């Protein structure tokens, strides 16, 4: 946490609204096509942007059964990013990715390829966001305020959206 440059904790918010797809398929994984559709509608993703998934999952909090959405084998089912999407976002030089679920990776993941790809490239993650329903797809800015833990692989943080 202490190695993230402060300027990367401020930036334009890009909200990918996948709540409809996630309602139909809790294992929905955002792909590069979703990013291309956003850019067709809104223009290029700005350098330094913080990409957020609006999944609708915030409505499941604080019910752990609904939030984790585990099946009878204990496997969790919730939406997230795919490695395809993260690769596309890295090409756009974004600063971070965030979700309303407990992981940027879909719940079924066991080998965490999104984590490995993103973190090795220096892309930080924001997980368990409280609610993105009021944040527009474009036009907002974010302030990410993590605790600065030396040597920490993560930290609690507050995230502030400045709305247009």
C-alpha positions as CSV (number, residue, x, y, z in Angstrom):
1,X,0.0,0.0,0.0
2,X,2.8,2.4,0.8
3,X,4.2,2.1,-2.7
4,X,1.1,3.4,-4.5
5,X,1.8,6.9,-5.8
6,X,-0.7,9.4,-4.2
7,X,-1.6,10.8,-7.6
8,X,-2.9,7.4,-8.7
9,X,-5.5,7.6,-5.8
10,X,-7.3,10.4,-7.5
11,X,-8.8,10.2,-10.9
12,X,-11.8,10.2,-13.2
13,X,-14.4,7.5,-12.4
14,X,-15.4,5.2,-15.2
15,X,-18.5,3.2,-14.3
16,X,-19.3,0.0,-16.2
17,X,-22.9,-0.7,-15.4
18,X,-23.2,-4.5,-15.6
19,X,-26.1,-4.8,-13.1
20,X,-28.5,-6.2,-15.8
21,X,-26.1,-8.8,-16.9
22,X,-25.2,-9.7,-13.3
23,X,-28.9,-10.1,-12.4
24,X,-29.2,-12.7,-15.2
25,X,-25.9,-14.4,-14.6
26,X,-24.2,-14.0,-11.2
27,X,-21.0,-15.3,-12.7
28,X,-20.8,-12.6,-15.3
29,X,-17.3,-11.5,-16.1
30,X,-16.7,-8.2,-17.8
31,X,-14.7,-8.6,-21.0
32,X,-12.9,-6.2,-23.4
33,X,-16.2,-5.9,-25.4
34,X,-17.8,-4.2,-22.5
35,X,-15.0,-1.7,-22.4
36,X,-15.3,-1.1,-26.1
37,X,-19.1,-0.5,-25.7
38,X,-18.5,2.0,-23.0
39,X,-16.0,3.9,-25.1
40,X,-18.4,3.9,-28.1
41,X,-21.0,5.6,-25.9
42,X,-18.7,7.9,-23.9
43,X,-15.3,8.3,-25.7
44,X,-11.9,7.0,-24.8
45,X,-11.2,6.0,-21.2
46,X,-9.0,8.7,-19.7
47,X,-5.5,7.9,-18.6
48,X,-5.4,7.5,-14.8
49,X,-9.1,6.6,-14.6
50,X,-10.4,4.3,-11.9
51,X,-12.7,1.7,-13.4
52,X,-15.7,0.6,-11.3
53,X,-18.2,-2.2,-11.9
54,X,-21.8,-1.4,-10.9
55,X,-23.1,-4.9,-10.4
56,X,-26.1,-4.3,-8.2
57,X,-24.5,-6.5,-5.6
58,X,-24.5,-3.6,-3.0
59,X,-28.3,-4.4,-2.6
60,X,-27.3,-7.8,-1.1
61,X,-25.3,-6.2,1.8
62,X,-25.3,-6.9,4.8
63,X,-26.9,-10.3,4.2
64,X,-23.9,-12.7,4.0
65,X,-25.9,-15.5,2.4
66,X,-27.0,-13.2,-0.5
67,X,-23.8,-11.3,-0.7
68,X,-21.5,-14.4,-1.0
69,X,-24.1,-16.3,-3.0
70,X,-22.6,-19.7,-2.2
71,X,-23.9,-22.9,-3.8
72,X,-24.3,-26.2,-2.0
73,X,-20.5,-27.0,-2.5
74,X,-19.5,-23.6,-0.9
75,X,-18.5,-22.0,-4.2
76,X,-19.3,-18.3,-4.3
77,X,-21.0,-16.8,-7.3
78,X,-20.7,-13.0,-8.0
79,X,-19.6,-10.9,-11.0
80,X,-16.1,-9.5,-11.6
81,X,-13.5,-8.6,-14.2
82,X,-12.0,-11.0,-16.7
83,X,-8.3,-11.1,-17.6
84,X,-9.4,-9.9,-21.1
85,X,-10.9,-6.8,-19.6
86,X,-7.9,-6.1,-17.4
87,X,-5.5,-6.5,-20.3
88,X,-7.6,-3.9,-22.2
89,X,-7.6,-1.6,-19.2
90,X,-3.8,-1.9,-18.8
91,X,-3.4,-0.7,-22.4
92,X,-5.4,2.4,-21.5
93,X,-3.1,3.2,-18.5
94,X,-5.8,3.2,-15.8
95,X,-4.9,3.5,-12.1
96,X,-7.2,1.0,-10.4
97,X,-10.3,-1.2,-10.6
98,X,-13.1,-1.5,-8.2
99,X,-16.3,-3.5,-7.5
100,X,-19.3,-3.8,-5.2
101,X,-18.5,-7.4,-4.6
102,X,-15.9,-9.0,-2.3
103,X,-13.4,-9.4,-5.1
104,X,-12.5,-7.9,-8.5
105,X,-12.4,-11.5,-9.6
106,X,-15.6,-13.5,-10.1
107,X,-16.6,-15.6,-7.1
108,X,-15.9,-19.0,-8.7
109,X,-12.2,-18.2,-9.3
110,X,-9.8,-20.6,-7.6
111,X,-6.5,-19.5,-9.2
112,X,-7.0,-15.7,-9.3
113,X,-5.7,-14.8,-12.8
114,X,-7.2,-11.3,-12.6
115,X,-5.4,-10.6,-9.3
116,X,-2.1,-11.9,-10.7
117,X,-2.3,-9.9,-14.0
118,X,-3.5,-6.7,-12.4
119,X,-1.3,-6.6,-9.4
120,X,1.9,-7.6,-11.3
121,X,1.1,-4.6,-13.6
122,X,0.7,-2.2,-10.7
123,X,-3.1,-1.9,-11.0
124,X,-4.7,-1.6,-7.5
125,X,-8.0,-3.1,-6.5
126,X,-10.9,-1.6,-4.5
127,X,-13.3,-4.3,-3.3
128,X,-16.6,-4.2,-1.3
129,X,-17.6,-0.8,-2.4
130,X,-20.7,0.3,-0.5
131,X,-23.0,1.4,-3.4
132,X,-22.3,2.8,-6.9
133,X,-26.0,3.5,-7.8
134,X,-25.5,7.3,-7.6
135,X,-22.2,7.4,-9.5
136,X,-22.7,8.2,-13.2
137,X,-21.0,6.2,-15.9
138,X,-18.8,9.3,-16.7
139,X,-18.2,12.7,-15.2
140,X,-17.5,11.8,-11.6
141,X,-14.1,11.8,-9.9
142,X,-12.8,9.5,-7.2
143,X,-10.6,10.0,-4.2
144,X,-9.3,6.7,-2.8
145,X,-8.1,7.0,0.8
146,X,-6.5,3.8,2.0
147,X,-4.6,3.5,5.3
148,X,-0.9,3.7,4.4
149,X,0.3,0.3,5.7
150,X,4.1,-0.2,5.1
151,X,4.6,-3.5,3.3
152,X,0.9,-4.2,3.4
153,X,-0.7,-6.1,0.5
154,X,-4.0,-4.3,1.2
155,X,-5.7,-1.9,3.6
156,X,-9.1,-0.6,4.5
157,X,-10.0,2.6,2.7
158,X,-12.6,5.2,2.2
159,X,-13.6,6.0,-1.4
160,X,-15.2,9.4,-2.1
161,X,-17.0,10.1,-5.4
162,X,-17.2,13.7,-6.4
163,X,-20.3,13.9,-8.6
164,X,-20.7,16.3,-11.6
